Amino acid sequence: MQYRIFYDNECPICIREMALVREQNRSGSLETVPVQGNEALLAAYGIDCTAAMTLLHVVDHSGRVIAGMPALRIMYRECDGRPLTRIWNWPLLRSLSDWGYPLFARYRYYLPRWLLPRPQCEDGQCLVPPSRRRSS
């Protein structure tokens, strides 16, 4: 483990992103850790639980804490980046994403359900109710 990622395990967007991170991080450099149930570990790193529930936090191998958009950049870099996420590093969009991510993160629970990524199966349990599953 080179990086430990703390995320909100009650947020559908966060859950989906961490499932993708686990799938795309072939080097195994990322460990995903839910905030819920890991309050003592957060405290050991000096991370406030409220802050961790608001913004994504990454702790590197030396114990340095990175939060917000810089943490997302590390996460996606370790997953070889997705094409859309690479634009966050373009000079003009870098500052815009640094400004916009905290707003998005703070208000993510207010997004309409149709904007959220479709729930997927995780850890062998399908999060989609049987009545809403598509047959293959």
Beta strands, then each sheet from edge to edge (+ up, - down):
strand 1: 3-7
strand 2: 30-34
strand 3: 57-60
strand 4: 65-67
strand 5: 121-122
strand 6: 125-126
sheet 1: 2+ 1+ 3- 4+
sheet 2: 5+ 6-
end
